[in-house]
Amino acid sequence: MITDDDALMIDGLMGRLLKRYPECGQVLMRYYTSRDKALMDVGKKLGFGEEKTRQLWKAGIAWIDGALDIRRVAA
């Protein structure tokens, strides 16, 4: 279960990601909030090829994970 504080932190990180790396942020946002079932459907709607979509998704996940890890270490 995710707490309200955790949800707000993720929301803030997504906002930062969208400003810094908009393409990564768009892929993550669309993939996790839309009704598209496949990552490739998200990529097609955004105009990206299969490989680029996968790379953007992985980069976005890694960026969020890194930001969360820094916060975990600081706590």
CHARMM internal coordinates of N, CA and C (Angstrom, degrees):
IC EDIT
DIST 1 N 1 CA 1.4403
DIST 1 CA 1 C 1.5367
ANGL 1 N 1 CA 1 C 108.67
DIST 1 C 2 N 1.3004
ANGL 1 CA 1 C 2 N 115.86
DIHE 1 N 1 CA 1 C 2 N 141.16
DIST 2 N 2 CA 1.4592
ANGL 1 C 2 N 2 CA 120.94
DIHE 1 CA 1 C 2 N 2 CA -178.80
DIST 2 CA 2 C 1.5357
ANGL 2 N 2 CA 2 C 108.73
DIHE 1 C 2 N 2 CA 2 C -103.59
DIST 2 C 3 N 1.3078
ANGL 2 CA 2 C 3 N 114.88
DIHE 2 N 2 CA 2 C 3 N 137.20
DIST 3 N 3 CA 1.4635
ANGL 2 C 3 N 3 CA 119.43
DIHE 2 CA 2 C 3 N 3 CA 179.74
DIST 3 CA 3 C 1.5272
ANGL 3 N 3 CA 3 C 110.16
DIHE 2 C 3 N 3 CA 3 C -84.06
DIST 3 C 4 N 1.3156
ANGL 3 CA 3 C 4 N 115.89
DIHE 3 N 3 CA 3 C 4 N 165.66
DIST 4 N 4 CA 1.4624
ANGL 3 C 4 N 4 CA 120.37
DIHE 3 CA 3 C 4 N 4 CA 176.97
DIST 4 CA 4 C 1.5305
ANGL 4 N 4 CA 4 C 110.88
DIHE 3 C 4 N 4 CA 4 C -61.31
DIST 4 C 5 N 1.3205
ANGL 4 CA 4 C 5 N 116.41
DIHE 4 N 4 CA 4 C 5 N -39.68
DIST 5 N 5 CA 1.4659
ANGL 4 C 5 N 5 CA 120.35
DIHE 4 CA 4 C 5 N 5 CA 179.07
DIST 5 CA 5 C 1.5267
ANGL 5 N 5 CA 5 C 111.48
DIHE 4 C 5 N 5 CA 5 C -62.73
DIST 5 C 6 N 1.3296
ANGL 5 CA 5 C 6 N 116.16
DIHE 5 N 5 CA 5 C 6 N -42.29
DIST 6 N 6 CA 1.4679
ANGL 5 C 6 N 6 CA 120.05
DIHE 5 CA 5 C 6 N 6 CA 178.07
DIST 6 CA 6 C 1.5278
ANGL 6 N 6 CA 6 C 110.82
DIHE 5 C 6 N 6 CA 6 C -64.45
DIST 6 C 7 N 1.3233
ANGL 6 CA 6 C 7 N 116.49
DIHE 6 N 6 CA 6 C 7 N -41.50
DIST 7 N 7 CA 1.4685
ANGL 6 C 7 N 7 CA 120.89
DIHE 6 CA 6 C 7 N 7 CA 179.45
DIST 7 CA 7 C 1.5252
ANGL 7 N 7 CA 7 C 110.73
DIHE 6 C 7 N 7 CA 7 C -62.96
DIST 7 C 8 N 1.3210
ANGL 7 CA 7 C 8 N 117.25
DIHE 7 N 7 CA 7 C 8 N -41.51
DIST 8 N 8 CA 1.4599
ANGL 7 C 8 N 8 CA 120.47
DIHE 7 CA 7 C 8 N 8 CA 177.85
DIST 8 CA 8 C 1.5214
ANGL 8 N 8 CA 8 C 111.40
DIHE 7 C 8 N 8 CA 8 C -65.81
DIST 8 C 9 N 1.3196
ANGL 8 CA 8 C 9 N 116.57
DIHE 8 N 8 CA 8 C 9 N -36.69
DIST 9 N 9 CA 1.4581
ANGL 8 C 9 N 9 CA 120.26
DIHE 8 CA 8 C 9 N 9 CA 178.16
DIST 9 CA 9 C 1.5279
ANGL 9 N 9 CA 9 C 110.43
DIHE 8 C 9 N 9 CA 9 C -65.52
DIST 9 C 10 N 1.3180
ANGL 9 CA 9 C 10 N 117.26
DIHE 9 N 9 CA 9 C 10 N -44.81
DIST 10 N 10 CA 1.4697
ANGL 9 C 10 N 10 CA 121.57
DIHE 9 CA 9 C 10 N 10 CA 178.24
DIST 10 CA 10 C 1.5303
ANGL 10 N 10 CA 10 C 109.64
DIHE 9 C 10 N 10 CA 10 C -62.40
DIST 10 C 11 N 1.3167
ANGL 10 CA 10 C 11 N 116.72
DIHE 10 N 10 CA 10 C 11 N -42.07
DIST 11 N 11 CA 1.4622
ANGL 10 C 11 N 11 CA 120.75
DIHE 10 CA 10 C 11 N 11 CA 178.40
DIST 11 CA 11 C 1.5277
ANGL 11 N 11 CA 11 C 110.80
DIHE 10 C 11 N 11 CA 11 C -59.53
DIST 11 C 12 N 1.3177
ANGL 11 CA 11 C 12 N 116.59
DIHE 11 N 11 CA 11 C 12 N -43.94
DIST 12 N 12 CA 1.4595
ANGL 11 C 12 N 12 CA 120.72
DIHE 11 CA 11 C 12 N 12 CA 177.95
DIST 12 CA 12 C 1.5116
ANGL 12 N 12 CA 12 C 112.33
DIHE 11 C 12 N 12 CA 12 C -63.87
DIST 12 C 13 N 1.3279
ANGL 12 CA 12 C 13 N 116.27
DIHE 12 N 12 CA 12 C 13 N -41.00
DIST 13 N 13 CA 1.4675
ANGL 12 C 13 N 13 CA 120.00
DIHE 12 CA 12 C 13 N 13 CA 178.36
DIST 13 CA 13 C 1.5259
ANGL 13 N 13 CA 13 C 110.97
DIHE 12 C 13 N 13 CA 13 C -65.15
DIST 13 C 14 N 1.3237
ANGL 13 CA 13 C 14 N 116.82
DIHE 13 N 13 CA 13 C 14 N -39.38
DIST 14 N 14 CA 1.4661
ANGL 13 C 14 N 14 CA 119.83
DIHE 13 CA 13 C 14 N 14 CA 177.63
DIST 14 CA 14 C 1.5295
ANGL 14 N 14 CA 14 C 110.47
DIHE 13 C 14 N 14 CA 14 C -64.08
DIST 14 C 15 N 1.3135
ANGL 14 CA 14 C 15 N 117.07
DIHE 14 N 14 CA 14 C 15 N -38.43
DIST 15 N 15 CA 1.4591
ANGL 14 C 15 N 15 CA 120.26
DIHE 14 CA 14 C 15 N 15 CA 176.67
DIST 15 CA 15 C 1.5177
ANGL 15 N 15 CA 15 C 111.78
DIHE 14 C 15 N 15 CA 15 C -61.74
DIST 15 C 16 N 1.3357
ANGL 15 CA 15 C 16 N 116.02
DIHE 15 N 15 CA 15 C 16 N -43.85
DIST 16 N 16 CA 1.4705
ANGL 15 C 16 N 16 CA 120.53
DIHE 15 CA 15 C 16 N 16 CA 177.57
DIST 16 CA 16 C 1.5221
ANGL 16 N 16 CA 16 C 111.19
DIHE 15 C 16 N 16 CA 16 C -64.30
DIST 16 C 17 N 1.3290
ANGL 16 CA 16 C 17 N 116.35
DIHE 16 N 16 CA 16 C 17 N -42.00
DIST 17 N 17 CA 1.4729
ANGL 16 C 17 N 17 CA 120.35
DIHE 16 CA 16 C 17 N 17 CA 179.38
DIST 17 CA 17 C 1.5245
ANGL 17 N 17 CA 17 C 110.47
DIHE 16 C 17 N 17 CA 17 C -62.60
DIST 17 C 18 N 1.3214
ANGL 17 CA 17 C 18 N 116.95
DIHE 17 N 17 CA 17 C 18 N -42.88
DIST 18 N 18 CA 1.4632
ANGL 17 C 18 N 18 CA 120.26
DIHE 17 CA 17 C 18 N 18 CA 179.80
DIST 18 CA 18 C 1.5254
ANGL 18 N 18 CA 18 C 111.87
DIHE 17 C 18 N 18 CA 18 C -63.15
DIST 18 C 19 N 1.3198
ANGL 18 CA 18 C 19 N 117.89
DIHE 18 N 18 CA 18 C 19 N -33.20
DIST 19 N 19 CA 1.4619
ANGL 18 C 19 N 19 CA 120.60
DIHE 18 CA 18 C 19 N 19 CA 177.84
DIST 19 CA 19 C 1.5242
ANGL 19 N 19 CA 19 C 111.47
DIHE 18 C 19 N 19 CA 19 C -75.50
DIST 19 C 20 N 1.3324
ANGL 19 CA 19 C 20 N 116.84
DIHE 19 N 19 CA 19 C 20 N -42.15
DIST 20 N 20 CA 1.4626
ANGL 19 C 20 N 20 CA 121.04
DIHE 19 CA 19 C 20 N 20 CA -175.89
DIST 20 CA 20 C 1.5170
ANGL 20 N 20 CA 20 C 113.53
DIHE 19 C 20 N 20 CA 20 C -78.21
DIST 20 C 21 N 1.3055
ANGL 20 CA 20 C 21 N 115.30
DIHE 20 N 20 CA 20 C 21 N -46.47
DIST 21 N 21 CA 1.4694
ANGL 20 C 21 N 21 CA 122.07
DIHE 20 CA 20 C 21 N 21 CA -176.75
DIST 21 CA 21 C 1.5282
ANGL 21 N 21 CA 21 C 108.54
DIHE 20 C 21 N 21 CA 21 C -132.24
DIST 21 C 22 N 1.3277
ANGL 21 CA 21 C 22 N 116.86
DIHE 21 N 21 CA 21 C 22 N 77.39
DIST 22 N 22 CA 1.4602
ANGL 21 C 22 N 22 CA 120.71
DIHE 21 CA 21 C 22 N 22 CA -172.23
DIST 22 CA 22 C 1.5239
ANGL 22 N 22 CA 22 C 115.05
DIHE 21 C 22 N 22 CA 22 C -56.01
DIST 22 C 23 N 1.3266
ANGL 22 CA 22 C 23 N 117.01
DIHE 22 N 22 CA 22 C 23 N -38.45
DIST 23 N 23 CA 1.4662
ANGL 22 C 23 N 23 CA 118.47
DIHE 22 CA 22 C 23 N 23 CA -178.50
DIST 23 CA 23 C 1.5260
ANGL 23 N 23 CA 23 C 110.95
DIHE 22 C 23 N 23 CA 23 C -65.57
DIST 23 C 24 N 1.3313
ANGL 23 CA 23 C 24 N 117.71
DIHE 23 N 23 CA 23 C 24 N -42.98
DIST 24 N 24 CA 1.4669
ANGL 23 C 24 N 24 CA 120.96
DIHE 23 CA 23 C 24 N 24 CA 177.13
DIST 24 CA 24 C 1.5244
ANGL 24 N 24 CA 24 C 110.36
DIHE 23 C 24 N 24 CA 24 C -61.70
DIST 24 C 25 N 1.3121
ANGL 24 CA 24 C 25 N 115.39
DIHE 24 N 24 CA 24 C 25 N -45.33
DIST 25 N 25 CA 1.4549
ANGL 24 C 25 N 25 CA 120.03
DIHE 24 CA 24 C 25 N 25 CA -179.58
DIST 25 CA 25 C 1.5148
ANGL 25 N 25 CA 25 C 112.38
DIHE 24 C 25 N 25 CA 25 C -62.31
DIST 25 C 26 N 1.3224
ANGL 25 CA 25 C 26 N 116.72
DIHE 25 N 25 CA 25 C 26 N -40.24
DIST 26 N 26 CA 1.4619
ANGL 25 C 26 N 26 CA 120.11
DIHE 25 CA 25 C 26 N 26 CA 179.38
DIST 26 CA 26 C 1.5237
ANGL 26 N 26 CA 26 C 111.59
DIHE 25 C 26 N 26 CA 26 C -64.34
DIST 26 C 27 N 1.3235
ANGL 26 CA 26 C 27 N 115.96
DIHE 26 N 26 CA 26 C 27 N -42.54
DIST 27 N 27 CA 1.4661
ANGL 26 C 27 N 27 CA 119.48
DIHE 26 CA 26 C 27 N 27 CA 179.12
DIST 27 CA 27 C 1.5277
ANGL 27 N 27 CA 27 C 110.30
DIHE 26 C 27 N 27 CA 27 C -62.53
DIST 27 C 28 N 1.3261
ANGL 27 CA 27 C 28 N 117.12
DIHE 27 N 27 CA 27 C 28 N -47.73
DIST 28 N 28 CA 1.4704
ANGL 27 C 28 N 28 CA 119.57
DIHE 27 CA 27 C 28 N 28 CA 179.52
DIST 28 CA 28 C 1.5252
ANGL 28 N 28 CA 28 C 111.66
DIHE 27 C 28 N 28 CA 28 C -62.37
DIST 28 C 29 N 1.3164
ANGL 28 CA 28 C 29 N 116.53
DIHE 28 N 28 CA 28 C 29 N -46.55
DIST 29 N 29 CA 1.4577
ANGL 28 C 29 N 29 CA 120.53
DIHE 28 CA 28 C 29 N 29 CA -178.02
DIST 29 CA 29 C 1.5236
ANGL 29 N 29 CA 29 C 110.99
DIHE 28 C 29 N 29 CA 29 C -60.32
DIST 29 C 30 N 1.3248
ANGL 29 CA 29 C 30 N 115.95
DIHE 29 N 29 CA 29 C 30 N -47.84
DIST 30 N 30 CA 1.4655
ANGL 29 C 30 N 30 CA 119.43
DIHE 29 CA 29 C 30 N 30 CA -179.65
DIST 30 CA 30 C 1.5230
ANGL 30 N 30 CA 30 C 111.79
DIHE 29 C 30 N 30 CA 30 C -64.93
DIST 30 C 31 N 1.3237
ANGL 30 CA 30 C 31 N 116.36
DIHE 30 N 30 CA 30 C 31 N -42.50
DIST 31 N 31 CA 1.4639
ANGL 30 C 31 N 31 CA 119.82
DIHE 30 CA 30 C 31 N 31 CA -176.25
DIST 31 CA 31 C 1.5279
ANGL 31 N 31 CA 31 C 111.66
DIHE 30 C 31 N 31 CA 31 C -64.81
DIST 31 C 32 N 1.3188
ANGL 31 CA 31 C 32 N 116.72
DIHE 31 N 31 CA 31 C 32 N -42.18
DIST 32 N 32 CA 1.4574
ANGL 31 C 32 N 32 CA 119.55
DIHE 31 CA 31 C 32 N 32 CA -174.45
DIST 32 CA 32 C 1.5241
ANGL 32 N 32 CA 32 C 114.09
DIHE 31 C 32 N 32 CA 32 C -91.47
DIST 32 C 33 N 1.3296
ANGL 32 CA 32 C 33 N 118.74
DIHE 32 N 32 CA 32 C 33 N -8.56
DIST 33 N 33 CA 1.4631
ANGL 32 C 33 N 33 CA 119.09
DIHE 32 CA 32 C 33 N 33 CA -179.40
DIST 33 CA 33 C 1.5259
ANGL 33 N 33 CA 33 C 113.89
DIHE 32 C 33 N 33 CA 33 C -120.39
DIST 33 C 34 N 1.3118
ANGL 33 CA 33 C 34 N 118.44
DIHE 33 N 33 CA 33 C 34 N -7.40
DIST 34 N 34 CA 1.4654
ANGL 33 C 34 N 34 CA 119.53
DIHE 33 CA 33 C 34 N 34 CA -178.17
DIST 34 CA 34 C 1.5195
ANGL 34 N 34 CA 34 C 110.49
DIHE 33 C 34 N 34 CA 34 C -100.29
DIST 34 C 35 N 1.2755
ANGL 34 CA 34 C 35 N 113.97
DIHE 34 N 34 CA 34 C 35 N 174.39
DIST 35 N 35 CA 1.4663
ANGL 34 C 35 N 35 CA 119.68
DIHE 34 CA 34 C 35 N 35 CA 179.71
DIST 35 CA 35 C 1.5285
ANGL 35 N 35 CA 35 C 112.16
DIHE 34 C 35 N 35 CA 35 C -89.09
DIST 35 C 36 N 1.3178
ANGL 35 CA 35 C 36 N 115.78
DIHE 35 N 35 CA 35 C 36 N 2.97
DIST 36 N 36 CA 1.4662
ANGL 35 C 36 N 36 CA 119.00
DIHE 35 CA 35 C 36 N 36 CA 177.48
DIST 36 CA 36 C 1.5214
ANGL 36 N 36 CA 36 C 108.45
DIHE 35 C 36 N 36 CA 36 C -64.95
DIST 36 C 37 N 1.2883
ANGL 36 CA 36 C 37 N 116.02
DIHE 36 N 36 CA 36 C 37 N 132.71
DIST 37 N 37 CA 1.4605
ANGL 36 C 37 N 37 CA 120.43
DIHE 36 CA 36 C 37 N 37 CA -177.05
DIST 37 CA 37 C 1.5227
ANGL 37 N 37 CA 37 C 112.88
DIHE 36 C 37 N 37 CA 37 C -86.25
DIST 37 C 38 N 1.3036
ANGL 37 CA 37 C 38 N 116.54
DIHE 37 N 37 CA 37 C 38 N -27.81
DIST 38 N 38 CA 1.4582
ANGL 37 C 38 N 38 CA 119.41
DIHE 37 CA 37 C 38 N 38 CA -174.69
DIST 38 CA 38 C 1.5236
ANGL 38 N 38 CA 38 C 110.93
DIHE 37 C 38 N 38 CA 38 C -118.36
DIST 38 C 39 N 1.3014
ANGL 38 CA 38 C 39 N 115.49
DIHE 38 N 38 CA 38 C 39 N 146.11
DIST 39 N 39 CA 1.4562
ANGL 38 C 39 N 39 CA 121.68
DIHE 38 CA 38 C 39 N 39 CA 177.74
DIST 39 CA 39 C 1.5212
ANGL 39 N 39 CA 39 C 110.65
DIHE 38 C 39 N 39 CA 39 C -58.80
DIST 39 C 40 N 1.3103
ANGL 39 CA 39 C 40 N 117.16
DIHE 39 N 39 CA 39 C 40 N -35.34
DIST 40 N 40 CA 1.4572
ANGL 39 C 40 N 40 CA 120.66
DIHE 39 CA 39 C 40 N 40 CA -178.36
DIST 40 CA 40 C 1.5241
ANGL 40 N 40 CA 40 C 111.48
DIHE 39 C 40 N 40 CA 40 C -68.37
DIST 40 C 41 N 1.3352
ANGL 40 CA 40 C 41 N 117.96
DIHE 40 N 40 CA 40 C 41 N -30.90
DIST 41 N 41 CA 1.4667
ANGL 40 C 41 N 41 CA 120.65
DIHE 40 CA 40 C 41 N 41 CA 175.27
DIST 41 CA 41 C 1.5269
ANGL 41 N 41 CA 41 C 110.08
DIHE 40 C 41 N 41 CA 41 C -63.94
DIST 41 C 42 N 1.3117
ANGL 41 CA 41 C 42 N 116.11
DIHE 41 N 41 CA 41 C 42 N -39.81
DIST 42 N 42 CA 1.4630
ANGL 41 C 42 N 42 CA 120.88
DIHE 41 CA 41 C 42 N 42 CA 177.41
DIST 42 CA 42 C 1.5229
ANGL 42 N 42 CA 42 C 109.33
DIHE 41 C 42 N 42 CA 42 C -63.01
DIST 42 C 43 N 1.3205
ANGL 42 CA 42 C 43 N 116.74
DIHE 42 N 42 CA 42 C 43 N -46.45
DIST 43 N 43 CA 1.4581
ANGL 42 C 43 N 43 CA 121.09
DIHE 42 CA 42 C 43 N 43 CA 179.59
DIST 43 CA 43 C 1.5177
ANGL 43 N 43 CA 43 C 112.68
DIHE 42 C 43 N 43 CA 43 C -59.00
DIST 43 C 44 N 1.3216
ANGL 43 CA 43 C 44 N 116.74
DIHE 43 N 43 CA 43 C 44 N -42.88
DIST 44 N 44 CA 1.4644
ANGL 43 C 44 N 44 CA 120.62
DIHE 43 CA 43 C 44 N 44 CA 179.08
DIST 44 CA 44 C 1.5200
ANGL 44 N 44 CA 44 C 110.95
DIHE 43 C 44 N 44 CA 44 C -61.68
DIST 44 C 45 N 1.3369
ANGL 44 CA 44 C 45 N 116.33
DIHE 44 N 44 CA 44 C 45 N -42.69
DIST 45 N 45 CA 1.4655
ANGL 44 C 45 N 45 CA 119.66
DIHE 44 CA 44 C 45 N 45 CA -179.61
DIST 45 CA 45 C 1.5241
ANGL 45 N 45 CA 45 C 111.74
DIHE 44 C 45 N 45 CA 45 C -66.49
DIST 45 C 46 N 1.3200
ANGL 45 CA 45 C 46 N 117.13
DIHE 45 N 45 CA 45 C 46 N -29.11
DIST 46 N 46 CA 1.4665
ANGL 45 C 46 N 46 CA 121.19
DIHE 45 CA 45 C 46 N 46 CA 179.06
DIST 46 CA 46 C 1.5262
ANGL 46 N 46 CA 46 C 112.37
DIHE 45 C 46 N 46 CA 46 C -90.12
DIST 46 C 47 N 1.3266
ANGL 46 CA 46 C 47 N 116.61
DIHE 46 N 46 CA 46 C 47 N -7.29
DIST 47 N 47 CA 1.4617
ANGL 46 C 47 N 47 CA 120.55
DIHE 46 CA 46 C 47 N 47 CA 178.35
DIST 47 CA 47 C 1.5152
ANGL 47 N 47 CA 47 C 114.71
DIHE 46 C 47 N 47 CA 47 C 85.57
DIST 47 C 48 N 1.3380
ANGL 47 CA 47 C 48 N 116.87
DIHE 47 N 47 CA 47 C 48 N 21.68
DIST 48 N 48 CA 1.4610
ANGL 47 C 48 N 48 CA 121.65
DIHE 47 CA 47 C 48 N 48 CA 179.40
DIST 48 CA 48 C 1.5188
ANGL 48 N 48 CA 48 C 109.78
DIHE 47 C 48 N 48 CA 48 C -105.33
DIST 48 C 49 N 1.3258
ANGL 48 CA 48 C 49 N 115.31
DIHE 48 N 48 CA 48 C 49 N 151.24
DIST 49 N 49 CA 1.4558
ANGL 48 C 49 N 49 CA 120.52
DIHE 48 CA 48 C 49 N 49 CA 174.11
DIST 49 CA 49 C 1.5229
ANGL 49 N 49 CA 49 C 110.39
DIHE 48 C 49 N 49 CA 49 C -76.43
DIST 49 C 50 N 1.3218
ANGL 49 CA 49 C 50 N 115.26
DIHE 49 N 49 CA 49 C 50 N 172.82
DIST 50 N 50 CA 1.4657
ANGL 49 C 50 N 50 CA 121.25
DIHE 49 CA 49 C 50 N 50 CA -176.62
DIST 50 CA 50 C 1.5250
ANGL 50 N 50 CA 50 C 112.75
DIHE 49 C 50 N 50 CA 50 C -60.21
DIST 50 C 51 N 1.3220
ANGL 50 CA 50 C 51 N 117.09
DIHE 50 N 50 CA 50 C 51 N -48.52
DIST 51 N 51 CA 1.4659
ANGL 50 C 51 N 51 CA 120.52
DIHE 50 CA 50 C 51 N 51 CA -177.06
DIST 51 CA 51 C 1.5259
ANGL 51 N 51 CA 51 C 111.55
DIHE 50 C 51 N 51 CA 51 C -67.34
DIST 51 C 52 N 1.3177
ANGL 51 CA 51 C 52 N 116.89
DIHE 51 N 51 CA 51 C 52 N -43.25
DIST 52 N 52 CA 1.4657
ANGL 51 C 52 N 52 CA 119.82
DIHE 51 CA 51 C 52 N 52 CA 179.67
DIST 52 CA 52 C 1.5303
ANGL 52 N 52 CA 52 C 110.64
DIHE 51 C 52 N 52 CA 52 C -63.28
DIST 52 C 53 N 1.3168
ANGL 52 CA 52 C 53 N 117.17
DIHE 52 N 52 CA 52 C 53 N -41.24
DIST 53 N 53 CA 1.4662
ANGL 52 C 53 N 53 CA 120.83
DIHE 52 CA 52 C 53 N 53 CA 178.52
DIST 53 CA 53 C 1.5157
ANGL 53 N 53 CA 53 C 110.68
DIHE 52 C 53 N 53 CA 53 C -60.18
DIST 53 C 54 N 1.3208
ANGL 53 CA 53 C 54 N 115.96
DIHE 53 N 53 CA 53 C 54 N -45.62
DIST 54 N 54 CA 1.4665
ANGL 53 C 54 N 54 CA 120.49
DIHE 53 CA 53 C 54 N 54 CA -179.80
DIST 54 CA 54 C 1.5352
ANGL 54 N 54 CA 54 C 110.67
DIHE 53 C 54 N 54 CA 54 C -63.73
DIST 54 C 55 N 1.3221
ANGL 54 CA 54 C 55 N 117.32
DIHE 54 N 54 CA 54 C 55 N -42.29
DIST 55 N 55 CA 1.4627
ANGL 54 C 55 N 55 CA 121.06
DIHE 54 CA 54 C 55 N 55 CA 179.07
DIST 55 CA 55 C 1.5299
ANGL 55 N 55 CA 55 C 111.74
DIHE 54 C 55 N 55 CA 55 C -65.00
DIST 55 C 56 N 1.3249
ANGL 55 CA 55 C 56 N 117.04
DIHE 55 N 55 CA 55 C 56 N -41.55
DIST 56 N 56 CA 1.4601
ANGL 55 C 56 N 56 CA 120.65
DIHE 55 CA 55 C 56 N 56 CA 178.62
DIST 56 CA 56 C 1.5291
ANGL 56 N 56 CA 56 C 110.70
DIHE 55 C 56 N 56 CA 56 C -64.89
DIST 56 C 57 N 1.3211
ANGL 56 CA 56 C 57 N 116.69
DIHE 56 N 56 CA 56 C 57 N -40.66
DIST 57 N 57 CA 1.4668
ANGL 56 C 57 N 57 CA 121.45
DIHE 56 CA 56 C 57 N 57 CA 178.79
DIST 57 CA 57 C 1.5354
ANGL 57 N 57 CA 57 C 110.05
DIHE 56 C 57 N 57 CA 57 C -62.64
DIST 57 C 58 N 1.3305
ANGL 57 CA 57 C 58 N 115.99
DIHE 57 N 57 CA 57 C 58 N -47.71
DIST 58 N 58 CA 1.4653
ANGL 57 C 58 N 58 CA 119.83
DIHE 57 CA 57 C 58 N 58 CA 179.46
DIST 58 CA 58 C 1.5255
ANGL 58 N 58 CA 58 C 111.72
DIHE 57 C 58 N 58 CA 58 C -62.80
DIST 58 C 59 N 1.3211
ANGL 58 CA 58 C 59 N 117.22
DIHE 58 N 58 CA 58 C 59 N -42.17
DIST 59 N 59 CA 1.4617
ANGL 58 C 59 N 59 CA 120.80
DIHE 58 CA 58 C 59 N 59 CA 179.53
DIST 59 CA 59 C 1.5246
ANGL 59 N 59 CA 59 C 111.02
DIHE 58 C 59 N 59 CA 59 C -64.54
DIST 59 C 60 N 1.3132
ANGL 59 CA 59 C 60 N 116.80
DIHE 59 N 59 CA 59 C 60 N -41.50
DIST 60 N 60 CA 1.4603
ANGL 59 C 60 N 60 CA 120.52
DIHE 59 CA 59 C 60 N 60 CA 178.53
DIST 60 CA 60 C 1.5139
ANGL 60 N 60 CA 60 C 112.36
DIHE 59 C 60 N 60 CA 60 C -64.04
DIST 60 C 61 N 1.3226
ANGL 60 CA 60 C 61 N 116.44
DIHE 60 N 60 CA 60 C 61 N -43.81
DIST 61 N 61 CA 1.4646
ANGL 60 C 61 N 61 CA 121.30
DIHE 60 CA 60 C 61 N 61 CA 178.10
DIST 61 CA 61 C 1.5296
ANGL 61 N 61 CA 61 C 109.79
DIHE 60 C 61 N 61 CA 61 C -62.44
DIST 61 C 62 N 1.3223
ANGL 61 CA 61 C 62 N 117.09
DIHE 61 N 61 CA 61 C 62 N -43.53
DIST 62 N 62 CA 1.4666
ANGL 61 C 62 N 62 CA 120.90
DIHE 61 CA 61 C 62 N 62 CA -179.88
DIST 62 CA 62 C 1.5265
ANGL 62 N 62 CA 62 C 110.71
DIHE 61 C 62 N 62 CA 62 C -63.98
DIST 62 C 63 N 1.3273
ANGL 62 CA 62 C 63 N 117.47
DIHE 62 N 62 CA 62 C 63 N -39.55
DIST 63 N 63 CA 1.4610
ANGL 62 C 63 N 63 CA 120.82
DIHE 62 CA 62 C 63 N 63 CA 179.99
DIST 63 CA 63 C 1.5379
ANGL 63 N 63 CA 63 C 110.56
DIHE 62 C 63 N 63 CA 63 C -64.27
DIST 63 C 64 N 1.3163
ANGL 63 CA 63 C 64 N 116.51
DIHE 63 N 63 CA 63 C 64 N -46.11
DIST 64 N 64 CA 1.4749
ANGL 63 C 64 N 64 CA 121.01
DIHE 63 CA 63 C 64 N 64 CA 178.89
DIST 64 CA 64 C 1.5311
ANGL 64 N 64 CA 64 C 109.54
DIHE 63 C 64 N 64 CA 64 C -63.11
DIST 64 C 65 N 1.3281
ANGL 64 CA 64 C 65 N 116.86
DIHE 64 N 64 CA 64 C 65 N -45.15
DIST 65 N 65 CA 1.4592
ANGL 64 C 65 N 65 CA 120.82
DIHE 64 CA 64 C 65 N 65 CA -179.64
DIST 65 CA 65 C 1.5282
ANGL 65 N 65 CA 65 C 111.09
DIHE 64 C 65 N 65 CA 65 C -61.15
DIST 65 C 66 N 1.3238
ANGL 65 CA 65 C 66 N 116.55
DIHE 65 N 65 CA 65 C 66 N -42.39
DIST 66 N 66 CA 1.4612
ANGL 65 C 66 N 66 CA 120.17
DIHE 65 CA 65 C 66 N 66 CA 178.04
DIST 66 CA 66 C 1.5196
ANGL 66 N 66 CA 66 C 112.10
DIHE 65 C 66 N 66 CA 66 C -63.09
DIST 66 C 67 N 1.3236
ANGL 66 CA 66 C 67 N 116.55
DIHE 66 N 66 CA 66 C 67 N -41.44
DIST 67 N 67 CA 1.4664
ANGL 66 C 67 N 67 CA 120.42
DIHE 66 CA 66 C 67 N 67 CA 179.16
DIST 67 CA 67 C 1.5302
ANGL 67 N 67 CA 67 C 110.35
DIHE 66 C 67 N 67 CA 67 C -66.37
DIST 67 C 68 N 1.3168
ANGL 67 CA 67 C 68 N 117.47
DIHE 67 N 67 CA 67 C 68 N -38.02
DIST 68 N 68 CA 1.4702
ANGL 67 C 68 N 68 CA 120.61
DIHE 67 CA 67 C 68 N 68 CA 177.66
DIST 68 CA 68 C 1.5162
ANGL 68 N 68 CA 68 C 110.91
DIHE 67 C 68 N 68 CA 68 C -68.37
DIST 68 C 69 N 1.3299
ANGL 68 CA 68 C 69 N 116.74
DIHE 68 N 68 CA 68 C 69 N -38.05
DIST 69 N 69 CA 1.4557
ANGL 68 C 69 N 69 CA 120.44
DIHE 68 CA 68 C 69 N 69 CA -179.16
DIST 69 CA 69 C 1.5253
ANGL 69 N 69 CA 69 C 111.02
DIHE 68 C 69 N 69 CA 69 C -64.47
DIST 69 C 70 N 1.3104
ANGL 69 CA 69 C 70 N 117.14
DIHE 69 N 69 CA 69 C 70 N -41.09
DIST 70 N 70 CA 1.4678
ANGL 69 C 70 N 70 CA 121.20
DIHE 69 CA 69 C 70 N 70 CA 177.38
DIST 70 CA 70 C 1.5173
ANGL 70 N 70 CA 70 C 109.96
DIHE 69 C 70 N 70 CA 70 C -60.16
DIST 70 C 71 N 1.3207
ANGL 70 CA 70 C 71 N 117.29
DIHE 70 N 70 CA 70 C 71 N -42.20
DIST 71 N 71 CA 1.4661
ANGL 70 C 71 N 71 CA 120.55
DIHE 70 CA 70 C 71 N 71 CA 179.99
DIST 71 CA 71 C 1.5276
ANGL 71 N 71 CA 71 C 111.59
DIHE 70 C 71 N 71 CA 71 C -68.23
DIST 71 C 72 N 1.3520
ANGL 71 CA 71 C 72 N 116.50
DIHE 71 N 71 CA 71 C 72 N -35.28
DIST 72 N 72 CA 1.4662
ANGL 71 C 72 N 72 CA 119.64
DIHE 71 CA 71 C 72 N 72 CA 178.69
DIST 72 CA 72 C 1.5302
ANGL 72 N 72 CA 72 C 110.75
DIHE 71 C 72 N 72 CA 72 C -65.84
DIST 72 C 73 N 1.3156
ANGL 72 CA 72 C 73 N 116.38
DIHE 72 N 72 CA 72 C 73 N -41.68
DIST 73 N 73 CA 1.4571
ANGL 72 C 73 N 73 CA 121.55
DIHE 72 CA 72 C 73 N 73 CA -179.35
DIST 73 CA 73 C 1.5292
ANGL 73 N 73 CA 73 C 110.02
DIHE 72 C 73 N 73 CA 73 C -65.82
DIST 73 C 74 N 1.3220
ANGL 73 CA 73 C 74 N 116.93
DIHE 73 N 73 CA 73 C 74 N -39.33
DIST 74 N 74 CA 1.4584
ANGL 73 C 74 N 74 CA 121.21
DIHE 73 CA 73 C 74 N 74 CA -178.92
DIST 74 CA 74 C 1.5318
ANGL 74 N 74 CA 74 C 112.29
DIHE 73 C 74 N 74 CA 74 C -69.23
DIST 74 C 75 N 1.3077
ANGL 74 CA 74 C 75 N 116.62
DIHE 74 N 74 CA 74 C 75 N -26.22
DIST 75 N 75 CA 1.4815
ANGL 74 C 75 N 75 CA 120.35
DIHE 74 CA 74 C 75 N 75 CA -176.64
DIST 75 CA 75 C 1.4853
ANGL 75 N 75 CA 75 C 113.61
DIHE 74 C 75 N 75 CA 75 C -77.71
END
COOR INIT
IC SEED 1 N 1 CA 1 C
IC BUILD
